[in-house]
Amino acid sequence: VASEIGTGTTFTLSLPLSVATTQALLIEVDGLQFALPIGAVSRIVSVEQRDIGHAQGREMSVLDDGPAVLVRLEDVLQLSSGEETQARRPVIMLGSHEGRLCIAVDRVVGTQDVVVKPLPKPFERVRHAAGATVLASGDVVVVLNTSDLVRSATRTAVRVAPAVMAGHSDIGA
């Protein structure tokens, strides 16, 4: 702010180059809201619990064009209470047909253009976080890093225990 008597006041805003605007998909899991860059989302579908099976030790869902690995976002982010409460859940498909991964969430809130701000030190390299944004409501939301999610989800998907799979039929059987 620079002020000169008789002339007026000048306000100067400086924005760092590291701040990026992107369209984000707002999602909710375990009562918490997150943002996911929409460029990483290839599809959003609704999956019923009965459409989830197991193949090769992983939880899978059969979609119109074939099976896909399915993980729950609360498991990947380690927020899970372990209770399945919804019979039908929104599922966000990340990636292409060859390398796709489906992530189940509690609710899809909608899309919004957001300004992604990097996390300050010492939080600049928090797992699964690409940054944060402030929504029009004033809520601060973590913007998820899709590369981290896919890496963690792949490890999480492999951890389906044989005891959990007992009584479930394999996909395609």
N, C-alpha and C positions, 0 to 999 in steps of 0.2 A: 504494500500500500504506500503510495507516495501522494502527499498532499501539498498544494501550494496555495497560499492565501490569495484570493481574488481570481485564481485560475481554475481550481477544481481539484478533484482527487482521482488518481489513477490506480486501478486494481490490476495486478498482474498475476496470472495463474500459470504455474509451471507444472507440467505433467511429465513424469518419467517415461522414457521410451519403453521400459519393461512392462508397462500397463497395456493390456490387450483387451479389446472388446470382442466378444464372441456370443453366438447364440447358444443357449444352454437348455437342457432338459432338466427341469426341477423334479426330483424324486424324493420319496419319503420311505424311510425304513426305521423300524423300532422307535418311532416318534421323532426322529431326527430328519431334517431336510438337507439334501445334498444337490449339487449341480453337476451335470455330466455334459461335456462338450457335444453338441448335437452332431458334429461331423463324424464322431466315432460310432454313432447309432445307425445301424442299417435297417432296423425294424423294431416295432413294438407290438407284442401280441399278448393275449390273455390265455393262461394255461391253467387247466383244472388239475387238482391233485391226482386224479386217476390217470391223467395223461403223462405222468412222470414214472419212468422205469429206471432200470439199471443195465448197463452194458460195460464190460471190461472194467469193473470196479468203480464206475463213475455214474453219477445221477444224470439221466438223459431225458430229453423231451422230444417227442416226434412232432415235427411241424409239417406243413404242407409239402415242403421239398426235402424231407428227410430228417434224421436224428441230429440233435445238437447237444453238446455238454451243457448242463444246467447247474448253476451254483446260486446260492442265496446271498445277497449282498451283506446281510447281517453276519453271515458266517465268514465271508472274506474280510470284513472290517472288524471281526471279533466282537460283535455287539449282541450276538444271539443269546436268547434265553433258552433256546432249544425247543421251544414250543411252536408247533405249526397251528396257526389260528385261522388261516384263510383257505377255503376250498378252491378258490379261483384267485390267481395272482397275476399282476402285470409282469411281463418278462421283456427285458430289453436285450435285443440281439446286437452284439458288437462284432465287427469284422465281416468278412465275405463268406461265401458258401464254403470255400475250402478251409478256412481257418476261423470258424465262427464260434462264439461263446454266448450263452444266454445267461443273463443275470436277473434273478427274481427279486422284485422289490415289493413293498407293501402298497405303494400308491404312486401313480404318475400325476404330478401336480400340474404341469404344463410347460410351455417354453417361454423363455424370456431372454432378451439381450442383456448381457451382464458385462461389467468391467472386471476382469480378473486381475487381482492384485497379488503380487508374490508375497509369500509369508516372510515376516521379519526374522532376523537372527534371534535365537538359535533354532527356529522352526523351519528354516528354508528347505530342509530335506526331510519332511515328515512323510512317512510311507503313505501312499495312496492319495496324497494331496498335491494338486498342481498350483493351488493358491486359494484365495478366498474372494468373496464378493459380498456387497451389501445390497440387498433387494430393496425395492421401492417401499416395502413395509418397514424397513429398518433392520430386518433380521440379517445377521451375518451367516453366510452359508459357505461351507467348504466346497471348492471345485475339485472334483475327483480327477486323478491322473489315470487315464484309461490304460496306458501301458503297464503301470504298476498293478492295476486291477486285474488285467489279463494274466500277468505273471502269478500273482497271488491266487487267483481263481483257479488256475491250472493246477497249482499245488493243492488247493483246498478240494478240488473235484476228485483228486486221486485218493483222498483220505476216507472215502466211504467204506466203513467197516463191513466185513462179511455178516456180522450179527444184524446190522441195519438192513442189509439186503435180503435177509431171510424172509421168505414169504412174498417177495416181490418177483414178478416175472421179468425176464430180460426183454429188452426192446426187440421187436421183430420175431419173437418166439410164438 
